[in-house]
Every structure is written in C-alpha cells, then in structure tokens.
C-alpha cells in the first residue's frame, strides 16, 4: 500500500468487471498478515464504463463528430447521462436534456444549426436497451500500466470544477477552482491545501481557468467571467487585476515575460498580450476564418509560445491551427488534417513540433513547423476525447488527457507505442495535465461538470509501486487529504 501515514483506511479492490467490498484497515500493521479481498462479478459494471465506450454505440460519421464536439466537450456522456433509472432515455428525455443545455448555454457555444429534434431521435434510436445491453467491461490493464499508482486528493470544497493546474515552487501543485473564485495550492506530502482568493469582483463568478508561473515566482491566472488577467503573489496573497476586454481562455508566457491569452468567445478570433511591467495590453486579430451562418463561434482554444516567441493556437469549432509572429505581424492558418476533428490544447515538444489532441477523433496530430506538415497517430478508440497534451521534457513522452476515455495516455514518439492508464474513478473527465520534469509524475484533476467526484490526481510511474490504486483515508485531516 505504499508509505501511508498512520490512521484508519478503507481498502477495496476492483477490476472493470468485478469488485470486493471495502474493509477497514488500521496502520501501522503487521506487514506479514495478508489482506484478503474476495472479488465478485459486479452487476453494476456499466456505471464504471467510461464515455468512450458508450459513444462507440453511435454510428460513425459527421453527425457523431458534431455530437461529441457539442455535447461531450464539457462533460462526460456515460451511464448517468444515457440512463434514466434502469432504462435508456427516450426521445422526450433526450429532447428535455438538450433543451436544458440550450437554456444554460449563456455564451452560445452550441451552434444554431445543431438540430435538437433530429439529435434527440438519433440518440434514442442508437442508445436503446439493446445497444446498452451490448456494453462490456473494459479489458484488464496490462504491461507497464500495472506498475503505475494513482493517488487521489479530495478538494476542499464542492461544487468546484477543478480545471487547470500547474506545478509550482516548493513542490506544491496549484489548481484553479472554476466555480469558487479561488486557487488551491496542494502539498502532495501532507495533503494540506491552502486557498487563495483571486476574484476582486465578488458579485461576478470569476470562472478561474488557466494559470502559469513567471520567472520571478508570481502566479498569473485567467478569469473568464470577469474578463481579466490576475497576478497573485503566492507569498503575501496580494492581487493585481488587469481587465482585458475579452473572455481569456488559455495562457502562455514569452521569453520576455509577456502574458499571452486568447479570446474564447469572440467571432473576431483575437489574441492578446499583457506587458506585466507597464500593464499595457495589445490585441491582435487572426484573419481568414469565416464560419457559415448558423455554424457558431470559432472557439479559440489552446495556446503555445515557442522558443522563437511565435504564438500558436487552435480553433476548436473552426478546426484550425494558427500561427502568429509578433515580430513581423504575420499570421498563417492551417486546416487540421481531419474534418471536424476538434483540436483542443496542444503541447510543444523540445524539437519545436506541436502535438495537437483531436478531441473528436481520438487521435494525436503532430505538426512540424519547418515543413508545415501534419502526421496523425491514433490513440485508441475515436471516442477517447483527448483534451490536453503535455510533453515530458526529459523523457520525450507525449501525454494526453482522455476526457471521455477516463484515462491518461502516454505516447512514445520513438517507438510509437501507446499506453493507456485508466483512472480508478468514473466519471473522471480530466482536462489539463502537468508533468513533473524530475520524477515524470503526471498530475491532473477529475473535472466532471456538474461535479461528480472532483479530485486532484497524481500518476506515479514507479515500476516497484503497487498496481492502480486510489488512496483516500477515511479520517483525512479536515477533509484535505491523507
């Protein structure tokens, strides 16, 4: 069970198809005494089947990709979304669900040409009782995945939607609490969490999104709800807010300390740069994308700044990659190689290549800036929903957060090997990931919306560690962790 502190714990065992009742365990204990857990077939295994498997029940084609983009890009589509009690949703149930989503979509993310009635009938037809009965548990993990260890840390408050995270000084992990107007700083050793308010407009929900440290140790974060960039001094908690006049989505810093962000909700496809020294803001428009009437917003999404201070970004709905050179003012647009692929948050490799997750196809696309060419690598099922990519700077592995597959996926560019590390909890819906450059540990969050089991999650790849486990003592200190 690893080096757990003294206390009382619940110990359970499960596979995709079977489970053993939890037993209480007191530590320290005699390590020579075995813990016997009797696995039995789990009749409710479908509740642990991730969205990716449910979505394979839908027929392939443009309609499926459009559904995944518009209905799976913020939350999972698994058991509790498909079923009403013991039966699949009817046409009327799906119509009500889509109407509810329309009502709460205050930003108009679902395009007008999404045919609600047609999709309700299509979903009821293909996610019927016969299709649901065909679901099977996932295959047991094999190979190097069995040497992995997951640790789940509870969040201090819910609903929270723990969204993005970054590794900071002193080994702490910093997380944005989207609904709570705060940042959390987790000490992985003790499990203690410190809370930092970051919204200076308490009458507006800040929608705390992306974050990044600068070279001086200041932490910069984006608040979509207040349309601002905020500087936090982690030592004193002091804040400085910069209104930017747009809904900033992703954040990156250039070599001079400039803060780059993109406009998620504008049809004008804008990016901006904040000069931290003087507070000046420059806004640049990316020309050349014109969606048809009824197709909705282009949705500028991921952002990267390369070693030449060139800015790269994706357009989730417009299906584009763009390049902007601040020195020359030149822009370039690139069509993604697959139609309606849903490019989300790319990672930047040490060789300057961009690794782009195609949310709608379950594929990793590599873009070479020198040759301006793409190469695609399938990660598994086309329904995995890869959301974010990070590249391990020391080992070269490319990691993807499979939001709909409830897993972390490791791709080795040298061997083209794919390893999938399934989470011990479903639903999970990971969004952002961060890699510890020293240990290679991968951090993410369970970010299901609305909250299911929001947690901060660490994946350790120690070959001597136990197999996949969730660590969460029954008597955690103040509910903040082990």
Secondary structure, DSSP 4 states (H G I P E B T S, - for coil): --SPPSEEEEEEEE-SSEEEEEEEEEES--TTS------EE-TTGGGGS-HHHHHTTSPPSHHHHHHHHHHSSSS--SHHHHEETTEE--HHHHHHHHHHHHHH-TT--S-TT--HHHHHHHHHHHSSHHHHHT--PPPPP-GGGGG-EEEEEE-SSSS--EEEEEE-GGGEEEEEETTTTEEEEEETTT--EEEEE--S-TTS---EEEEEE-TTS-EEEEETTTTEEEEE-TTT--EEEEE-SS-EEEEEE-TT-PEEEEESS-TT-EEEEE-TTT--EEEEE-----PPTTS----EEEEEE-TT-EEEEEETTTTEEEEEETTT--EEEEE-SSTT--B-B-EE-TTS-EEEEETTTTEEEEEETTTTEEEEEE-SSTTS-EEEEEE-TTT--EEEEETTTTEEEEEETTTTEEEEEE-SSSS------EE-TTT--EEEEE--SS-SS-EEEEEE--TTSPSS-----TT-GGGS--
